[in-house]
Structures are given as C-alpha cells and as structure tokens.
Amino acid sequence: MTQATSHSTPHGVRDAVISCIDYRFRPIISKWIAEHLGDQADLIAVAGAAKTLNDAASCDYIESLIKIARDLHGVTTIHLLNHMDCGAYGGSTQHASERAEQHFHAEQCTLAAEKLSHCFPGVTVRRYIVDFTGVHPVEAEEKALA
C-alpha cells in the first residue's frame, strides 16, 4: 500500500474540525459546521479535543488523523473546538469562575494550535470555545477576558 500525498480528490474538503466527543455539544457543533463550512468538513472527535494534542500519550494518534485528512482530502484549515464543562479536563468545577474556565480553554487551544502549526506547516489553525449558546472564536474570548 502506498502513502498518499497531498492532493485534491473528488471528495476533498478544505476544512477539518477537531472537537470533543461530548454528545451535549454535537447539535451546536453540527449547526455551526453547516452554517460556516457548508457542511463540508472532515470530523475528528476525541475526548478533550485540544487536550489530546497537548498530551504526549495521545498526540501521535490525533496527528495521524490530521495527516490523513490533509493527505487524502486536501485539508488546509483545522478548526479546533474546546468546550465548557469538559469532563476530560475535570469539568467546570475545576475552575474558580466561568471567566477562568474560558481563559483555560483559550490557553489549551493556543498550545494545541502552536503544536499543529509546527507539525503541519502551511495549515491554518482556528481556535474556538463552545458553550451552550454557540461556537465562539478564541480571539473574541481573549478580547473579552483582557
């Protein structure tokens, strides 16, 4: 079996979404994908989303999935979605406030995005925090927290 190289296929897509497996946020994330990505994206769901990239024990696995998405489908943009009250991180009770939790997830997404940018040069990484009201760009959260 030969390794695929980066190319566009008839079923190729530009975007990949990395999100958590938490079912509570699936309708919100699915709606966001439909509205913002035209329902055309590779989906990678792993417990904790960014946590998987920031954890040495699981990083290789998720990087292999991203490599497949890039090589087989031509993915050039990764949307990294962490969510509030994530059990993989211990839930909301691990944080002193909602603002502290938002800041924590923004930091986790930033660390993971830096790693992705290093491992996959030329791929754009966008960071988001998901709550029960929707999907919010980390940049907006960072401005609100400043």
C-alpha positions in Angstrom: 0.0 0.0 0.0 1.4 3.4 -0.9 1.3 6.6 1.1 -1.0 9.2 -0.3 0.4 12.6 -1.0 -1.3 16.0 -0.7 -3.8 16.2 -3.5 -7.4 17.2 -4.2 -9.8 14.3 -4.7 -13.4 14.4 -5.9 -14.5 14.1 -2.2 -11.8 16.5 -0.9 -12.5 19.3 1.6 -10.7 22.3 2.8 -11.6 22.1 6.5 -11.2 19.6 9.3 -13.0 20.1 12.7 -11.5 18.7 15.9 -14.0 18.6 18.7 -14.7 16.6 21.8 -16.9 13.5 21.9 -19.4 15.1 24.3 -22.9 14.5 22.9 -24.3 17.6 24.6 -22.4 19.8 22.2 -23.0 17.8 19.0 -26.1 19.7 17.8 -24.4 23.1 18.4 -21.2 22.0 16.6 -23.2 20.4 13.7 -25.2 23.6 13.2 -22.0 25.6 13.2 -20.4 23.3 10.6 -23.5 23.6 8.4 -23.6 27.4 8.7 -19.9 28.2 8.5 -18.4 25.3 6.5 -21.2 24.5 4.2 -21.5 21.1 5.9 -18.2 20.1 4.2 -15.6 19.1 6.7 -13.7 16.1 8.0 -14.7 15.5 11.6 -12.3 14.3 14.3 -13.9 13.8 17.7 -11.7 12.9 20.6 -12.2 13.3 24.4 -11.0 16.8 25.3 -10.2 18.0 21.7 -7.1 20.2 22.4 -6.2 18.0 25.4 -5.4 15.2 23.1 -2.9 17.3 21.2 -1.4 18.6 24.4 -1.0 15.2 25.9 2.2 13.3 24.8 0.5 9.9 25.2 -2.2 10.7 22.7 -0.7 13.3 20.4 0.6 10.9 17.8 -2.8 9.4 17.3 -4.6 12.6 16.6 -1.7 13.9 14.4 -2.1 10.7 12.3 -5.8 11.5 11.8 -5.0 15.1 10.8 -2.3 13.8 8.4 -4.9 11.5 6.7 -7.3 14.4 6.4 -4.6 16.6 4.9 -3.1 14.0 2.5 -6.3 12.3 1.3 -8.8 15.2 1.4 -6.6 18.2 0.9 -7.4 19.8 4.3 -5.8 23.2 4.7 -7.7 24.6 7.7 -8.2 23.0 11.1 -10.9 24.3 13.4 -10.1 23.3 17.0 -13.1 23.4 19.2 -12.8 23.0 23.0 -16.0 23.2 25.1 -17.0 24.4 28.5 -17.7 21.9 31.3 -15.4 19.3 29.6 -15.2 16.1 31.6 -11.8 15.2 30.1 -10.4 18.3 31.9 -12.5 17.6 35.1 -15.5 19.8 34.2 -16.4 23.3 35.2 -15.9 22.6 38.9 -12.2 22.7 38.3 -12.3 26.4 37.7 -12.9 29.3 40.0 -15.3 31.0 37.6 -16.7 30.9 34.1 -14.2 33.5 33.1 -11.3 31.4 34.4 -12.6 28.4 32.6 -12.8 30.3 29.3 -9.3 31.5 29.8 -8.1 27.9 30.5 -9.7 26.6 27.3 -8.3 29.5 25.3 -4.8 28.6 26.6 -5.3 24.9 25.8 -6.4 25.7 22.3 -3.5 28.1 21.8 -1.0 25.5 22.9 -2.5 22.9 20.6 -2.6 25.3 17.7 1.1 26.1 18.1 1.8 22.4 18.0 -0.3 21.9 14.9 1.3 24.8 13.1 4.7 23.3 13.8 3.7 19.8 12.8 1.7 20.9 9.7 3.3 23.9 8.1 1.0 25.8 5.8 -2.1 24.5 7.5 -4.2 27.3 9.1 -5.5 26.6 12.7 -8.5 28.4 14.1 -9.4 28.1 17.7 -12.9 28.1 19.3 -14.6 27.7 22.6 -18.1 26.1 22.6 -20.7 26.7 25.2 -24.5 26.1 25.3 -25.1 29.3 23.4 -22.8 28.5 20.4 -19.3 28.4 19.0 -17.1 31.4 19.8 -13.7 32.3 18.3 -11.0 32.2 20.9 -9.9 35.7 19.7 -13.2 37.1 20.8 -12.9 35.3 24.1 -9.4 36.7 24.6 -10.6 40.3 23.9 -13.4 39.8 26.4 -11.0 38.5 29.0 -8.5 41.3 28.6 
